[in-house]
Amino acid sequence: MRVQTEEWRRFIPGIRMYQGKMTYFYNGEILYDNENQEHLIYEWGERMDWEVIIVLPGVEVIPEHTFAGCMNVEIVIMADTVKRIEKGAFLHINYLESVRFSRSLEYIGEGAFRCCEFLTSIFIPPSCREIGHAAFDRCPSLIIFHVPQHTQLGQGMIAETALIKESSFANRYGRYIREAEVNQWLKTINQSEEFALHRACSSFNPTDNIIHAIVRQQGLQSLKKQNNIGITPMQYLKENPYAELEERKIINRYILDMMGEMVV
């Protein structure tokens, strides 16, 4: 599910169907009382109906435990005004598959996305300065994690994920102890020139010209080349919520380019 920039203008707060899914358009309401540990405004049963959460423009902070336990939410889309996601804000959303973060995001709090069992990929924007302890802990399907070099990473951030199990750092329980090494490894998975296409496809703003230039140099087979954790450039591109390119268009441009050279 993609939201075009011009669409934001017509969204109003509340719950209704959007693109065939029960969607909550969040406008910054306080939904959880941390002191008394109780839900506000919406009953538990109502929260179980939500499949999509769209955070509307103007919201800068998603408070602690705001959407914790909304188990059937599959997609989260944030307007680019969001700067902070506080502790446990999206904790234990079992069916969450896709998150599109704000382009202005600065901070993700402790355990913010902990125990999201179906979450497979995360792309952190360059604006993000810090991610807290165990933010993506116990997300067993998480295999793609793109994070900027300058982002400060907390302890146990990706423990018990598919990604850490593919590394050399995990013990048999999927946890690890060499935090500094793990966090540095996360930032360097695609840093070698061999994986230039992986890096381009997982970037915050992948462009057609850059990707095409790499494919021209490395050949079409580079689209299916696996990196050290078994991910191909096209898998990054498909999962990247900031990308609007498709494999078919990349291949077509390459073929037309080669045909043009042959004719010349």
Secondary structure, DSSP 4 states (H G I P E B T S, - for coil): ----GGGGGG--SEEEEETTEEEEEE-S---EETTTTEE-SS-HHHHTT--EEEEPTT--EE-TTSSTT-TT--EEEE-TT--EE-TTTTTT-TT--EEE--TT--EE-TTTTTT-TT--EEE--TT--EE-TTTTTT-TT--EEE--TT-EE-TTTTTTSHHHHTSSS--TTS--S-HHHHHHHHHHTT-SGGGHHHHHHTSSS--HHHHHHHHHHH-GGGGG---TTS--HHHHHHH-TT----HHHHHHHHHHHHHHHHH-
